[in-house]
Amino acid sequence: YYPPLAANNSQNQSPWRYGPHTDYSGFTILLQDTNDSIPGSGGLEVEHPKYKTWQHVTPVENTFVVNIGDLWQTWTNEKWRSTNHRVAKPQSESPAAKQPRLSLVYFTGPRADSIINPLPGHGESRHPPISAGEHLARKLARTNV
């Protein structure tokens, strides 16, 4: 849930409702706000991994977006990459800025005591083993400064 923006946009000068990040755990299932399809409404953007450009993700009715999280990147020894994404703010004074935004999300992941290593057949690990709980704690410590 994202509340409507203040008329003067004084809540935060950042251009994002939620800044760039990867999801911390397994994979994320997302049902986007259908209003994100209106031009200037903001919403989900993903970073192209090669060109480092950001692309708006236009909602498609009755579909879900699935983001690969950090642990899948480790399990596949970086064959599958964690999706860098963000949520852009709508344009000031647009109809989208004056209404709340709702997207539904479901995060998946292993138990906190699970040790994360590449799955068999994915070669020697590029990362040292870590528990899922420790990985989550480290990510939260970096993002909640």
Summary of the structure (lengths in Angstrom):
residues: 145
radius of gyration: 17.1
end to end distance: 21.8
largest distance: 54.3
contacts: 372
relative contact order: 0.25
helix: 18%
strand: 26%
